[in-house]
C-alpha cells in the first residue's frame, strides 16, 4: 500500500505539473489530457506569448529552443513594427542567460536576425545597432570559450555583410577590442582580440586600421610576456600590411616584422615564414631585395626544422614577388614579339643617340625584341676593338655584354654570331684611323696588318669564350701574355718571325700584372690540390711564374740591346745582324710561358668537363645560375630544394613544393634566364615521387607559354614525352591540358603526337573511366589543331572506340566528339571523307546486332541535330532514312530514344517546319507509327511535346542517364 500511495502522489505531482484541474475526488475519476490538448494550447498563444512562455522556463533546452526560434518568431510578427521591437527586447533579455549553451545558440542566430532586419525592416535601421550589436561586442569578453568563438564569427560575418555602420565600428567595436588587448587583460581573451583585429582590418578599411588598429598591433608585436600574442601577430602580419599600404608597412611594420623573424620562439618565426609573401607584396622592390631577402635567408637556415620547412614552402611565392608587373603579358612565338610601337621606336632612333649610349646589340621594348642594325654592330665593335688593343679584353667583354642585354640565348645564335662577324670591317676602319705617322712605311703596315688580323681572330675567340664559357666569369681570368709593341714597332721594320709567331695569340710581354694573375690563379687552385689534375696545373703555373721572375732582368737587357741595334743600323745586312743578336733566351722564355698558360687553360677546361656528369662543367653550371632579377642567394636556395639531403633535413615533400612554385619562379626570371632553372626542372621531372612529376605535368602548359616556342621545343617537349609514358596519376595532368600544350607547338611537331593519342586508351586501371572521359573532351578541342585528313585518319578510330565504352559518361562525351568531327569534315570541304565516315557510322552502329549499338546511332544523330553539325538537307540525304528505319526495332529502348529525337529535336528544325517535302512526310509518318506503338513509353514520347509537361523532362533525363 505504501508503494501504491507513493505512486499516487507521483501521479498527482505529474498531473499538477501538467496543469490538470479536472480531478474529482467524489467520483474518483481521473481526466488526463492528451498531447493534442497541449498543442492546441500553444497554438492559441501569440508568437510573443509562446516566446515569453518558454523563455521563462527553467528547462535549459526550452530556452535554447527559444533562441533557435527567434528568427521564425521575428518573421511571424514582421508586419507589426512594435512586435518586432518587442522580439528584439526579448533577445536582449535572453542574452543575459546564465547558461553558456543558450548564449552560444543566441549568438549563432544574431547574424541571421541582423540580415532579416536590414532586408525587411528598413523603417527601423537602428534595430541592429541598438539591440544586437551590444550583445555581440559584450560576448567578445565572455568567460565561456564557445560563446567568445561564436561572437567572433558573428562579428566577422556582420562586417563582411557590411551590416555594421562605420560609426559603430569606430565607437563600439574597436574600443572594446583595444581594451581587450590591454596588458592587464586575460591571456586567452587578449590573444583572441588580436586575432579578430587582424581579421577585421581588411573589412574596415585603411583609415580605421591606421588610426585605431595599427598602433595597438605594433605594441602587441613586442609583447614580451606572451609568445602566443606575438605568434598571432606574425600569422596575420600580411593582412595588416596589405591594408595599410607600402609607406606604413616600411615605416612602422617592417621593424616589428624583423623582430618577429628573430624571435626566440620557433613558432613565431614559423608564422613569419608562412606570411612572408604577403609582407613582400606590400613593400618596394628595393626593400624586397636589400632587406627582406637577407631576413628570409636567415629563416631558411633556421635551427628549427619546422621554420626551415615553412620557409622553403614560401620560397617560391616570395621569389614570385620580384616579378616585373609590366612583363605579365606573355608572347609565345618569337614572330609575335614584334609590335608597331617598337618598330616605330627603331625607325625614330638616331645615330646621335646610338653614339651617346654606346648602342646596344639589340633594343628591347618590354618583351619585344628588335633586331640590331649594322651601325649598332659597328659601334659595339669600335668599343671592343679599343679595349682589346689597349690591353683590356675583359672590359671589352663587359662592354659587349652590357650592350647585349636583350640577347637571352643560352647557346651561340645567329644574332650573336653576326655581331662577332661584324667586328672585322670595324677593325679595318679602326686600323686605318690608328695608323698616322707610320702609314707610309709599307713594311710596318704589313706587320701591323698581320698583327691586327691575328688580334681580330683572338678577339673573336675570346668573345665567344667569355660569352659562353663561365670559367672566366667565376674564377680569376687566365692571364693575357702581351708582348710590348715597342719590341715590334720601330721607325724601321723589325722582323722577328719566331717572336711574332709565338706571341700571336697574346701579343704583349709578361708584365707585373700578369705575374699577379698567375699568383692569384695558383691561390684559387690550392684548395683543390688533392686532385692530381689540379696539382699538375698548379705546377705548370708555378713554373711559368718562376720563369717570368728569374729572366725578367735578362729579358729587359735584351730589349735594350735590340733597341740600340735598331737605332744604329739602317741597311738590310744590319737588320740581319740585329735579328741574330737577340739573345736566344727571350723567345724561348716567352714562348714557353705562353705554351704553359695555354696548356694550363686546356687542362683546367678538361678538368672542369670531367668533374661533372652533366653537359655543363661545375663552373658553367655556376654561371648558368647567374641572373639579375632576384637576389642570387634566393635562387641558390630554391635550386637546392631538389637536393636529396633537403628531403631528410627539411621536408620529405620539399621537391613537390619546388615543383609547385616553379612556373611562378620561371615567370619572374623570364625566358632569358631559363638556363637557371633548366637543370632543376629536369631533376624534378625525373623525381622518384610521382606526386612531384604529377605537379609538373599539370603545369607544363603554363611553363610553355612563359618560355616560348623555341625553348619549349628544345627543353619541354622531351619531358612532355616522358610524362606521356608515366603513371596514370601523372598522365592525367598532361591529358587535362593536352590541347593547351599542343597548340603551342609548330604544326609538324604537333603532328608527331597523332601517333601517340591512341596510347591514352590504355590505362593502368580499366575502371579509371574519368581518364577516357577527359580524353574525349580533349579530342574535341584538338580538332581545330589538325587537318581534316589527320582527323579522319588518326582521331576517328579513337572516337569510335570511345563510343562503345562501358561507362555512359564516356559515351555521352564521345557522341559530341563524333558530331564535331562531322562538322570538321564538312567545314573543311572534305566531302569524300565525310561521306565515308557517315557510312562507317551506319555500318558500325545502325546495322549493329546489339541494341546498344543501334541506340548509339540514334544518340549520334541526336547530337548532330542539336549542335547543327550538318546541314539538314545533307542529314536527310545520308542519315535520316537509316534513322527512321529504327522505328520498327524490336527493342523498346531504341524506339523510345527515336521518338524523343524525332519529336523533341528534329521537328524543331526549320527544314522540317517551313517546307513541305518527302523527308518531312516520312518523319511525320514515323511519328504516327510510334504513337500507336504497343509500348506505353514509346507512345508517350511520340505524342507529348516536352514543353507541355514537366514529366516529359523527367522522363527524358531518366532515359538519357539510364542508357
ABEGO torsion letter per residue (X at the ends): XAAAAAAAAAAAAAAAAAGBABBBAAAGBBBBBBAAAAAAAAAABBAAAAAAAAAABABAAAAAAAAAAAAAAAAAAAABAAAAAAAAAAAAAAAABABAAAAAAAAAAAAAAAAAAAAABAABAAAAAAAAAAAAAAAAABABAAAAAAAAAAAAAAAAAGABBAAAAAAAAAAAAAAAABAABBAAAAAAAAAAAAAAAAAAEAAAAAAAAAAAAAAAAABAABAAAAAAAAAAAAAAAAAAEAAAAAAAAAAAAAAAAABABAAAAAAAAAAAAAAAAABBAAAAAAAAAAAAAAAAABABAAAAAAAAAAAAAAAAAABBAAAABBBABAAAABBAAAAAAAAABBAAAAAAAGBBABBBBEABBBBBBAAAAAAAAAAAAAAAAAGBAAAAAAAAAAAAAABABABBBAAAAAAAAAAAAAAAAAAAAABBAAAABAAAAAAAAAAAAAAAAAAAAAAAAAAABAAAAABBBBBBBBBBAAAABBABBBBBAAAAAAAAABBBBBBAAAAAAAAAAAAAAAAAAABAAAAAAAAAAAAAAAAAAAAAAAAAAAAAAAAAAAAABABAAAAAAAAAABBAAAAAAAAAAAAAAAAAAAAAAAAAAAABABABBAAAAAAAABBAABBAAAAAAAAAAABAAAAAAABAAAAAAAAAAAAAAAAAAEAAAAAAAAAAAAAAAABABAAAAAAAAAAAAAAAAAAEAAAAAAAAAAAAAAAAABBAAAAAAAAAAAAAAAAABBAAAAAAAAAAAAAAABBABAABAAAAAAAAAAAAAAAAABBAAAAAAAAAAAAAAAAABABAAAAAAAAAAAAAAAAAAAAAGBAAAAAAAAAAAAAAAAABABAAAAAAAAAAAAAAAAAGABBAAAAAAAAAAAAAAAAABABAAAAAAAAAAAAAAAAABAAAAABBBAAAAAAAAAAAAAAABABAAAAAAAABBAAABAAAAAAAAAAAAAX
